[in-house]
Amino acid sequence: MYGYKGGILHINLSTRRTEKVILSEEILQQFIGGTSLGAYLITKFSNPRVSSLSNENPIIFLTGPFTGTNIPTSGRFAVVSRSPATNIWGESDSGGIFGDKLKRAGYDGLIVTGCSAKPVYIFIDNDIVEIRDAEFLWGKDTYETTEMILEYTPKNTSIACIGPGGENLIPFASIISEGIDGRAAGRCGLGTVMGSKKLKAIAVKGDTEIEISDSHGLRKKIKEVIPPLLDWSTMRKKYGTAGGVVGNAIVGDMPAKNWDMGNWVEEAHKISGERLASEYLVKSYHCPHCFIGCGRVVRIPRGKFTGTIAGGPEYETLAGFGSLCLIDDIEVVIEANDACNRLGLDTISTSGVIAFAMEAIEKGLLLDDSNTPPLIWGNGEAIIYYIYNIVYRNGLGEFLALGVKKMAERLGSSADEFAMHVKGLEFPYHDPRALTSLAVAYATGPRGACHRQCTHILERNGIAEIGFPKALDRFSSEDKGRLVAVMQNYSELYNALKLCQFLIPKINVYDIVEMLNLVTGWEFNLEKFLLVGERSITLKRLINLKYGMKIKEEERLPPRIFKSLTEGGTEGNVPDFEKMLHDYYSYRGWTIQGNPTEELLDKLNLRYDFWSDPNETIQ
């Protein structure tokens, strides 16, 4: 089968049995790969009664048909499971070489079920699949784990692992690959699922070729696609995502002081991508088949953290540990990022938790630990201190380890106003008051508050092929319900193919469809292609309803988003959420309560009773 390796590796850690699960071409054409295919597999290898930390809850690593090819920016992989952070659908995405190695080992994905009696890691080298002892690795951080496993595995092995965060079942633990480069599948606490299974790491080496239907045609198409992207990608090459810090601060997109301050532009220059590049950059690196090279390694040359060598913080991390906590010391942010990567914590959720705690203490709702660095705005020492105390559940760290939603529930209703989460997932750092489509995108996202639905792109750039020839006014609420639905569908396809979303504003949609056909030999047109994205979003919706998601209660935003700021790039603006949500449901063909209609499910070849017999779906 062109573009695929013909199956998914299934490992049951309880029985230590392995098998290759063969998927039909019909299923692959309906879901393609990535998290879309992951949603289908969740319905076949689990059931809605299974809790996130149950032995029976699978964790699934997935590639796509573009993985392992020379298509630019196709070196990514996805991870899906029921989320310990939210108790609903969980997904995360990462760059690095892990996905490429897994595909070249002969597998389109890896399903892990069951639970080991003691810590283990999985080693895959083409046809060799081994479950190896990892007791000597338990308690080690992700960098140490990677280095130690490399001593026992062949050259060019890629390792995805957890740190103490996952071992200690912190609900927002991440999965880190590529060691010090710090490629993170950060969101939704999927590192926690690995920890619950006593699965410390997965080490993969593969060297088989990917069969392409029309390799000559694909090479020709890639040569045609790349030149227009080179000049456009200059800023990404220089600064990575960190290059967005100052610009986002100017327009009010980068939140400050737990989303309660409007102007932090002057301080943003101190933690900018430009400063990171000029004073701290050691090297840049590329994911496979990428011409951008946004990854970076940095070094702190002086001061309290002298000698720290770490993966460079991304925009979200600079915003989270920077503006959100009023930290303008870039070295504190570098150190915080390094601590999270080593310990295996999501930097977005961790910084959101700390900022929430700072405000709760300021308002007298929470008591700070005595004889510790005070958890107050701007105190970098406290941030580093509490990252470690969250992981090891020491003192107040035990409370912070709950995550924002559960912390707010325990503090009482007065904390709800500034508890910045949707469905239990802490906000990423783009403000719906600056780009109003984000209000509905955060509320309706399958995993909770998520910026990777990329709706904000259509408020900055038009994409004519999907119905938006020019960018929409970022403050307006007109046509934003349609925008969110269309862009969610389209973003799903990047995730299914395993294509980096950096390309969304620039690459022609028809070129992507053509490359899919050249790789697979299929005959997709644009309509059929976009239908896969809609099917994926809708299936994730059905999964969440089966998980017990209460739409009216959970598809909401925290009150703070409807409080206008008195200065900065969003001064006076708040999104018209109810109008956009109504328009969104209407465009999707969902009821006013937010449920997909039977007519829509028939069109998408889905149904409500896909999990009607839980026992039937467990394999």
C-alpha positions as CSV (number, residue, x, y, z in Angstrom):
1,M,0.0,0.0,0.0
2,Y,1.6,3.2,-1.2
3,G,2.5,5.8,1.5
4,Y,1.8,3.4,4.3
5,K,3.7,0.4,5.9
6,G,0.6,-1.7,6.1
7,G,-0.2,-1.9,9.7
8,I,-0.1,-0.7,13.3
9,L,2.1,-2.4,15.9
10,H,0.0,-3.4,19.0
11,I,1.9,-4.2,22.3
12,N,0.0,-5.4,25.3
13,L,2.3,-4.7,28.4
14,S,0.2,-7.0,30.6
15,T,0.6,-10.1,28.5
16,R,3.8,-8.9,26.7
17,R,2.2,-10.0,23.4
18,T,2.7,-8.1,20.2
19,E,0.8,-8.1,16.9
20,K,0.5,-6.1,13.7
21,V,-3.0,-4.7,13.2
22,I,-3.8,-4.4,9.5
23,L,-6.0,-1.5,8.4
24,S,-8.0,-1.6,5.2
25,E,-7.4,1.0,2.5
26,E,-11.1,2.0,3.0
27,I,-10.4,3.0,6.6
28,L,-7.2,4.8,5.7
29,Q,-9.1,6.9,3.0
30,Q,-11.7,7.8,5.6
31,F,-9.1,8.9,8.3
32,I,-5.7,9.2,6.6
33,G,-3.5,9.1,9.7
34,G,-2.4,11.1,12.7
35,T,-5.0,12.0,15.4
36,S,-7.8,11.4,12.9
37,L,-6.8,7.7,12.5
38,G,-6.1,7.7,16.3
39,A,-9.8,8.6,16.9
40,Y,-10.9,5.6,14.9
41,L,-8.5,3.3,16.7
42,I,-9.5,4.6,20.2
43,T,-13.0,3.3,19.4
44,K,-11.6,-0.1,18.5
45,F,-9.1,-0.6,21.3
46,S,-11.0,0.9,24.2
47,N,-14.4,1.8,25.6
48,P,-16.0,4.9,27.1
49,R,-16.1,3.3,30.6
50,V,-12.3,3.1,30.8
51,S,-10.6,5.8,32.9
52,S,-7.5,7.6,31.7
53,L,-5.2,5.7,34.1
54,S,-6.8,2.3,33.6
55,N,-4.7,-0.6,32.2
56,E,-7.3,-0.7,29.4
57,N,-6.8,2.9,28.3
58,P,-4.6,2.7,25.2
59,I,-1.9,5.2,24.3
60,I,-1.4,5.4,20.5
61,F,1.5,6.9,18.6
62,L,0.8,7.7,15.0
63,T,2.4,8.8,11.7
64,G,0.8,9.7,8.4
65,P,1.2,9.1,4.7
66,F,3.7,12.0,4.4
67,T,5.9,10.7,7.2
68,G,9.2,9.4,5.8
69,T,8.8,11.0,2.5
70,N,10.7,14.1,1.2
71,I,7.6,16.3,1.5
72,P,8.8,19.4,3.3
73,T,8.0,19.6,7.1
74,S,6.6,16.1,7.2
75,G,8.7,14.9,10.2
76,R,6.1,14.8,12.9
77,F,4.1,12.3,15.0
78,A,1.0,12.4,17.0
79,V,0.0,10.8,20.4
80,V,-3.6,10.1,21.5
81,S,-5.4,8.7,24.5
82,R,-8.0,9.6,27.1
83,S,-6.6,12.5,28.9
84,P,-5.7,12.4,32.6
85,A,-5.9,16.2,32.6
86,T,-9.4,16.5,31.2
87,N,-10.9,13.0,31.3
88,I,-12.0,13.4,27.7
89,W,-10.3,13.1,24.3
90,G,-6.5,13.8,24.5
91,E,-4.1,14.4,21.7
92,S,-0.6,15.9,21.3
93,D,1.8,16.5,18.5
94,S,5.5,16.7,18.2
95,G,8.4,17.2,15.8
96,G,11.8,15.5,15.9
97,I,12.8,12.2,14.2
98,F,10.7,9.7,16.3
99,G,7.8,9.6,13.8
100,D,10.2,9.1,10.8
101,K,12.0,6.2,12.6
102,L,8.7,4.5,13.6
103,K,7.5,4.6,10.1
104,R,10.8,3.3,8.7
105,A,10.7,0.5,11.2
106,G,7.7,-0.8,9.3
107,Y,4.8,0.7,11.3
108,D,2.2,3.4,10.6
109,G,1.7,3.6,14.4
110,L,2.0,2.0,17.8
111,I,-0.8,1.0,20.2
112,V,0.2,0.3,23.7
113,T,-2.3,-1.3,26.0
114,G,-2.1,-3.1,29.4
115,C,0.3,-2.3,32.2
116,S,3.7,-3.7,33.1
117,A,4.3,-5.0,36.6
118,K,7.6,-3.1,36.7
119,P,9.1,-0.2,34.7
120,V,10.0,-1.1,31.1
121,Y,10.9,0.5,27.8
122,I,10.0,-0.7,24.3
123,F,12.8,-1.2,21.8
124,I,11.8,-1.5,18.1
125,D,14.3,-2.1,15.3
126,N,12.4,-3.0,12.1
127,D,11.1,-6.6,12.8
128,I,12.7,-6.7,16.3
129,V,10.3,-5.7,19.0
130,E,11.4,-6.1,22.7
131,I,10.0,-5.1,26.0
132,R,13.1,-4.4,28.1
133,D,13.6,-3.7,31.8
134,A,13.7,0.0,32.8
135,E,14.0,-0.2,36.6
136,F,17.4,1.4,36.3
137,L,15.8,4.3,34.4
138,W,12.9,5.0,36.8
139,G,13.4,8.3,38.5
140,K,15.8,9.6,35.9
141,D,15.0,12.8,33.9
142,T,14.3,12.7,30.2
143,Y,17.9,13.7,29.2
144,E,19.5,11.1,31.4
145,T,17.0,8.5,30.2
146,T,17.8,9.2,26.6
147,E,21.5,9.1,27.1
148,M,21.3,5.8,29.1
149,I,19.1,4.0,26.6
150,L,21.4,5.1,23.7
151,E,24.2,3.1,25.5
152,Y,22.1,-0.1,24.9
153,T,20.7,0.6,21.4
154,P,22.1,1.0,17.9
155,K,23.3,4.3,16.5
156,N,20.5,6.6,15.1
157,T,17.9,5.3,17.5
158,S,15.2,7.8,18.4
159,I,13.8,7.9,21.9
160,A,10.5,9.2,23.3
161,C,10.3,9.1,27.1
162,I,8.8,10.4,30.3
163,G,10.5,12.0,33.3
164,P,9.5,12.1,36.9
165,G,6.4,14.0,36.0
166,G,4.9,11.1,34.2
167,E,6.2,8.6,36.8
168,N,4.5,10.5,39.6
169,L,1.2,10.8,37.6
170,I,1.2,14.6,37.4
171,P,-1.9,15.1,35.1
172,F,-0.1,17.4,32.7
173,A,3.0,15.4,32.2
174,S,4.6,15.4,28.7
175,I,6.4,13.0,26.5
176,I,9.9,14.3,25.4
177,S,11.9,13.0,22.4
178,E,15.4,13.8,21.1
179,G,17.0,14.4,24.5
180,I,18.3,17.9,25.0
181,D,16.6,19.1,21.8
182,G,13.4,18.8,23.8
183,R,10.8,17.9,21.2
184,A,7.6,17.7,23.3
185,A,4.2,16.0,23.0
186,G,3.2,18.3,25.8
187,R,-0.5,18.7,26.0
188,C,-3.2,16.6,27.8
189,G,-1.0,14.7,30.1
190,L,-0.2,11.8,27.8
191,G,3.1,11.3,29.6
192,T,1.0,10.4,32.6
193,V,-0.7,7.6,30.7
194,M,2.8,6.2,29.9
195,G,3.6,6.5,33.6
196,S,0.5,4.6,34.6
197,K,1.6,1.8,32.4
198,K,5.1,1.8,33.9
199,L,6.3,2.6,30.3
200,K,9.4,4.7,30.7
201,A,10.4,5.1,27.0
202,I,10.0,3.9,23.5
203,A,13.2,3.5,21.5
204,V,12.9,3.1,17.7
205,K,15.3,2.5,14.9
206,G,14.1,1.9,11.4
207,D,15.7,2.0,7.9
208,T,13.2,0.6,5.5
209,E,12.0,2.7,2.5
210,I,8.6,4.2,2.0
211,E,6.9,3.1,-1.2
212,I,5.6,6.0,-3.2
213,S,3.0,5.6,-6.0
214,D,4.6,8.2,-8.3
215,S,8.0,9.1,-6.9
216,H,9.0,11.0,-10.0
217,G,5.9,13.1,-9.9
218,L,6.3,13.7,-6.2
219,R,9.9,14.9,-6.7
220,K,8.8,17.2,-9.4
221,K,6.0,18.6,-7.3
222,I,8.3,19.2,-4.2
223,K,10.7,21.1,-6.4
224,E,7.8,23.3,-7.5
225,V,6.4,23.8,-4.0
226,I,9.6,24.7,-2.1
227,P,11.0,27.9,-3.7
228,P,8.0,30.2,-2.8
229,L,8.3,29.0,0.8
230,L,12.0,29.8,1.3
231,D,11.9,33.6,1.5
232,W,8.7,33.4,3.5
233,S,10.3,31.2,6.1
234,T,13.2,33.5,6.9
235,M,11.9,34.7,10.2
236,R,11.1,31.2,11.4
237,K,14.6,30.2,10.5
238,K,16.2,33.0,12.5
239,Y,14.0,32.9,15.6
240,G,11.6,29.9,15.5
241,T,8.3,30.5,17.2
242,A,10.0,32.8,19.7
243,G,10.0,35.4,16.9
244,G,6.3,36.0,17.6
245,V,6.8,37.4,21.1
246,V,7.0,41.1,20.5
247,G,4.5,41.2,17.6
248,N,2.0,39.3,19.6
249,A,2.5,41.5,22.6
250,I,1.9,44.6,20.4
251,V,-1.5,43.4,19.1
252,G,-2.5,42.1,22.6
253,D,-2.4,38.4,21.6
254,M,0.2,37.5,24.3
255,P,-1.5,37.5,27.7
256,A,0.1,39.1,30.8
257,K,-0.5,38.7,34.5
258,N,-2.9,35.7,34.1
259,W,-4.8,37.4,31.3
260,D,-5.5,40.6,33.4
261,M,-3.0,43.1,32.0
262,G,-3.2,44.7,28.5
263,N,0.2,46.3,27.9
264,W,3.5,44.3,28.4
265,V,5.3,45.4,25.2
266,E,8.4,47.0,26.7
267,E,9.1,43.9,28.8
268,A,8.4,41.6,25.9
269,H,11.6,42.8,24.1
270,K,13.6,41.4,27.1
271,I,12.3,37.8,26.4
272,S,12.1,38.0,22.6
273,G,13.2,35.6,20.0
274,E,15.6,38.2,18.7
275,R,17.3,38.4,22.1
276,L,17.4,34.7,22.4
277,A,19.1,34.4,19.1
278,S,21.6,37.1,19.6
279,E,22.8,36.3,23.1
280,Y,22.0,32.6,23.8
281,L,21.7,30.5,20.7
282,V,24.2,27.6,20.3
283,K,22.7,26.0,17.2
284,S,19.5,25.5,15.2
285,Y,18.2,22.1,14.1
286,H,15.7,20.6,11.7
287,C,13.1,17.9,11.9
288,P,13.4,15.5,9.0
289,H,12.7,16.9,5.5
290,C,12.3,20.4,6.9
291,F,13.8,23.5,5.2
292,I,12.9,25.8,8.1
293,G,14.9,24.5,11.1
294,C,12.9,26.3,13.9
295,G,14.4,24.1,16.7
296,R,17.2,25.7,18.7
297,V,19.6,24.8,21.5
298,V,20.6,27.7,23.8
299,R,23.2,28.2,26.5
300,I,23.2,30.6,29.5
301,P,26.7,32.1,29.5
302,R,26.6,34.0,32.8
303,G,24.8,34.6,36.1
304,K,22.9,32.3,38.4
305,F,22.2,29.7,35.7
306,T,25.6,29.7,34.1
307,G,26.3,26.7,31.9
308,T,22.7,25.6,31.4
309,I,22.4,24.1,27.9
310,A,18.9,23.4,26.8
311,G,16.3,23.3,24.1
312,G,15.3,26.9,23.3
313,P,11.9,28.0,24.7
314,E,9.1,28.2,22.2
315,Y,6.7,31.2,22.0
316,E,4.2,29.5,24.3
317,T,6.8,28.9,27.0
318,L,8.1,32.4,26.7
319,A,4.6,33.8,27.1
320,G,3.7,31.3,29.9
321,F,6.7,31.7,32.2
322,G,7.3,35.3,30.9
323,S,4.4,37.7,30.5
324,L,1.8,35.5,32.2
325,C,3.8,35.5,35.4
326,L,5.3,39.0,34.8
327,I,8.9,37.5,34.4
328,D,11.1,39.6,32.1
329,D,14.3,37.7,32.9
330,I,14.8,35.5,29.8
331,E,17.3,33.3,31.7
332,V,14.6,32.3,34.2
333,V,12.4,31.3,31.3
334,I,15.2,29.3,29.7
335,E,15.8,27.5,33.0
336,A,12.0,26.9,33.6
337,N,11.7,25.5,30.1
338,D,14.7,23.2,30.7
339,A,13.3,22.1,34.1
340,C,10.0,21.2,32.4
341,N,11.7,19.3,29.6
342,R,13.9,17.4,32.0
343,L,11.2,16.5,34.4
344,G,8.6,15.9,31.7
345,L,6.0,18.6,32.2
346,D,3.9,20.6,29.7
347,T,5.2,24.1,29.9
348,I,1.7,25.6,29.0
349,S,-0.2,23.9,31.8
350,T,2.6,24.3,34.3
351,S,2.9,28.0,33.7
352,G,-0.9,28.4,33.7
353,V,-1.0,26.6,37.1
354,I,1.7,28.8,38.6
355,A,0.1,32.0,37.3
356,F,-3.3,30.9,38.7
357,A,-1.7,30.2,42.1
358,M,0.0,33.6,42.1
359,E,-3.3,35.3,41.7
360,A,-5.1,33.1,44.2
361,I,-2.4,33.9,46.8
362,E,-2.6,37.6,45.9
363,K,-6.4,37.5,46.5
364,G,-6.1,35.7,49.8
365,L,-7.8,32.5,48.5
366,L,-4.6,30.4,48.9
367,L,-1.8,30.4,51.5
368,D,1.8,30.3,50.3
369,D,4.2,27.8,51.8
370,S,6.2,29.2,54.6
371,N,10.0,29.4,54.4
372,T,9.9,29.1,50.6
373,P,10.4,31.6,47.8
374,P,7.2,33.7,47.8
375,L,4.9,32.8,44.9
376,I,4.3,36.4,43.7
377,W,4.3,38.1,40.4
378,G,7.7,38.5,38.9
379,N,9.5,36.1,41.2
380,G,11.6,33.8,39.0
381,E,13.1,31.9,41.9
382,A,9.6,30.8,43.0
383,I,8.8,29.5,39.5
384,I,11.8,27.2,39.3
385,Y,11.2,26.1,42.9
386,Y,7.6,25.2,42.3
387,I,8.2,23.3,39.0
388,Y,10.2,20.8,41.0
389,N,7.7,20.8,43.9
390,I,4.9,20.1,41.5
391,V,6.7,17.1,40.1
392,Y,7.5,15.7,43.5
393,R,4.3,16.8,45.1
394,N,6.0,18.7,47.9
395,G,4.1,21.2,50.1
396,L,2.0,23.5,48.0
397,G,3.2,21.7,44.9
398,E,0.8,18.8,45.8
399,F,-2.1,21.3,45.3
400,L,-0.7,22.8,42.1
401,A,-0.3,19.3,40.7
402,L,-4.1,19.2,40.4
403,G,-4.2,21.6,37.5
404,V,-6.2,24.8,37.3
405,K,-9.7,23.4,37.0
406,K,-9.5,21.2,40.2
407,M,-7.6,23.9,42.1
408,A,-10.4,26.4,41.3
409,E,-13.1,23.9,42.4
410,R,-11.4,23.5,45.7
411,L,-10.9,27.2,46.2
412,G,-14.6,28.0,45.6
413,S,-16.6,29.9,43.0
414,S,-14.7,33.2,43.5
415,A,-11.7,31.5,41.8
416,D,-13.7,30.6,38.6
417,E,-13.3,34.1,37.3
418,F,-9.6,33.8,36.7
419,A,-9.3,30.0,36.2
420,M,-8.1,30.0,32.6
421,H,-9.1,26.6,31.2
422,V,-11.7,24.9,29.0
423,K,-12.8,21.4,29.8
424,G,-9.8,21.2,32.2
425,L,-7.1,22.1,29.7
426,E,-5.2,25.3,30.5
427,F,-5.3,28.0,27.9
428,P,-2.5,28.4,25.4
429,Y,-1.2,31.9,25.0
430,H,-3.2,33.5,22.3
431,D,-5.9,35.9,23.5
432,P,-9.5,35.7,22.1
433,R,-9.9,39.4,22.8
434,A,-7.2,39.9,20.2
435,L,-8.4,37.3,17.6
436,T,-12.0,36.6,18.3
437,S,-12.2,33.3,16.5
438,L,-10.2,31.8,19.3
439,A,-13.1,32.2,21.6
440,V,-15.1,29.5,19.8
441,A,-12.1,27.5,18.8
442,Y,-11.1,27.2,22.5
443,A,-14.6,26.3,23.6
444,T,-15.3,23.7,20.9
445,G,-11.8,22.2,20.5
446,P,-12.0,18.4,21.1
447,R,-9.2,18.4,23.6
448,G,-10.2,21.7,25.3
449,A,-8.5,25.1,24.9
450,C,-6.2,24.6,21.8
451,H,-4.5,27.0,19.5
452,R,-3.5,24.3,17.0
453,Q,-6.8,24.6,15.3
454,C,-5.2,27.6,13.7
455,T,-8.3,29.7,13.3
456,H,-6.3,32.8,14.0
457,I,-4.5,32.3,10.7
458,L,-7.6,33.4,8.8
459,E,-7.7,36.6,10.8
460,R,-4.2,37.4,9.5
461,N,-4.2,35.7,6.0
462,G,-6.8,34.6,3.5
463,I,-6.9,31.0,2.1
464,A,-9.2,31.3,-1.0
465,E,-9.3,27.5,-1.6
466,I,-11.3,26.9,1.6
467,G,-13.6,29.9,1.2
468,F,-11.7,32.8,2.7
469,P,-10.1,34.9,-0.1
470,K,-9.0,37.5,2.4
471,A,-8.3,37.8,6.1
472,L,-11.3,38.7,8.4
473,D,-11.3,41.6,10.8
474,R,-9.7,40.2,14.0
475,F,-12.1,42.1,16.3
476,S,-15.3,41.3,14.4
477,S,-17.5,38.4,15.3
478,E,-19.1,38.2,11.8
479,D,-18.6,34.9,10.0
480,K,-16.3,33.6,12.7
481,G,-18.5,30.6,13.4
482,R,-18.0,29.4,9.8
483,L,-14.3,30.3,10.0
484,V,-13.7,28.2,13.1
485,A,-15.5,25.1,11.6
486,V,-13.7,25.4,8.3
487,M,-10.3,25.9,9.8
488,Q,-10.8,23.1,12.4
489,N,-11.5,20.7,9.5
490,Y,-8.5,21.9,7.5
491,S,-6.1,21.8,10.5
492,E,-7.2,18.2,11.1
493,L,-5.8,17.3,7.7
494,Y,-2.3,18.7,8.5
495,N,-2.4,16.5,11.6
496,A,-3.6,13.5,9.7
497,L,-0.9,13.8,7.0
498,K,1.7,14.8,9.6
499,L,2.5,18.1,7.9
500,C,3.8,21.0,10.0
501,Q,1.1,23.7,10.4
502,F,3.7,26.4,9.8
503,L,2.9,25.9,6.1
504,I,-0.9,26.6,6.4
505,P,-0.7,30.3,5.4
506,K,1.5,29.8,2.4
507,I,1.1,26.4,0.7
508,N,-1.7,25.9,-1.8
509,V,-4.4,23.5,-0.7
510,Y,-4.6,21.9,-4.1
511,D,-0.8,21.2,-4.0
512,I,-1.4,19.2,-0.7
513,V,-4.2,17.2,-2.3
514,E,-2.0,16.5,-5.3
515,M,0.9,15.4,-3.1
516,L,-1.4,13.0,-1.2
517,N,-2.5,11.5,-4.5
518,L,1.1,11.2,-5.8
519,V,2.2,9.4,-2.5
520,T,-0.8,7.0,-2.2
521,G,-2.1,6.6,-5.7
522,W,-5.6,7.8,-4.6
523,E,-7.8,10.1,-6.5
524,F,-8.9,12.6,-3.9
525,N,-10.4,15.9,-4.9
526,L,-10.6,18.9,-2.6
527,E,-14.1,18.1,-1.4
528,K,-13.2,14.5,-0.5
529,F,-10.1,15.8,1.2
530,L,-11.9,18.3,3.4
531,L,-14.5,15.8,4.3
532,V,-11.9,13.7,6.1
533,G,-11.2,16.7,8.4
534,E,-14.9,17.2,9.1
535,R,-15.3,13.4,9.8
536,S,-12.3,13.6,12.2
537,I,-13.7,16.5,14.2
538,T,-17.1,15.0,14.4
539,L,-15.8,11.6,15.5
540,K,-13.8,13.3,18.3
541,R,-17.1,15.0,19.3
542,L,-18.9,11.7,19.5
543,I,-16.0,10.2,21.6
544,N,-16.3,13.1,24.0
545,L,-20.0,12.7,24.3
546,K,-19.5,9.0,25.1
547,Y,-16.9,10.1,27.7
548,G,-19.6,12.1,29.4
549,M,-18.7,15.6,28.3
550,K,-21.5,18.0,29.3
551,I,-21.7,20.5,26.4
552,K,-23.6,23.3,28.1
553,E,-21.4,23.2,31.2
554,E,-18.0,22.6,29.6
555,E,-18.2,24.4,26.2
556,R,-17.7,27.7,27.9
557,L,-15.0,30.3,28.5
558,P,-13.8,31.7,31.8
559,P,-15.4,35.0,32.8
560,R,-12.1,36.9,32.5
561,I,-12.2,36.6,28.7
562,F,-15.3,38.8,28.7
563,K,-13.6,41.5,30.7
564,S,-12.2,44.1,28.4
565,L,-8.7,45.5,29.1
566,T,-8.2,49.2,29.4
567,E,-4.9,49.4,27.5
568,G,-2.9,47.5,25.0
569,G,-3.6,45.9,21.6
570,T,-7.1,44.7,22.6
571,E,-8.3,47.8,24.5
572,G,-12.1,47.7,24.9
573,N,-12.6,44.5,22.9
574,V,-14.4,41.3,23.9
575,P,-15.6,38.5,21.7
576,D,-19.4,38.1,21.0
577,F,-19.1,34.4,22.0
578,E,-22.8,33.4,22.0
579,K,-23.3,34.7,18.4
580,M,-20.2,32.9,17.1
581,L,-21.0,29.7,18.9
582,H,-24.6,29.7,17.5
583,D,-23.2,30.3,14.0
584,Y,-20.6,27.6,14.5
585,Y,-23.2,25.0,15.5
586,S,-25.4,26.0,12.6
587,Y,-22.7,25.8,10.0
588,R,-21.6,22.4,11.3
589,G,-25.1,21.0,11.0
590,W,-25.2,20.4,14.7
591,T,-28.3,21.0,16.9
592,I,-28.5,24.2,19.0
593,Q,-27.4,22.0,21.9
594,G,-24.2,21.2,20.0
595,N,-25.0,17.6,19.0
596,P,-24.2,16.3,15.5
597,T,-27.4,15.4,13.6
598,E,-28.2,12.0,12.2
599,E,-28.2,13.5,8.7
600,L,-24.6,14.8,9.2
601,L,-23.5,11.4,10.5
602,D,-24.9,9.6,7.5
603,K,-22.9,12.0,5.2
604,L,-19.7,11.3,7.2
605,N,-20.3,7.5,7.5
606,L,-20.4,7.8,11.3
607,R,-23.1,6.8,13.8
608,Y,-23.9,7.5,17.5
609,D,-23.8,3.8,18.5
610,F,-20.2,3.2,17.4
611,W,-19.4,2.3,21.1
612,S,-22.8,0.7,21.9
613,D,-21.2,-2.6,23.1
614,P,-18.0,-1.7,25.0
615,N,-16.9,-5.3,25.3
616,E,-17.1,-5.8,21.6
617,T,-14.6,-3.0,20.9
618,I,-11.7,-4.2,23.1
619,Q,-9.1,-6.2,21.3
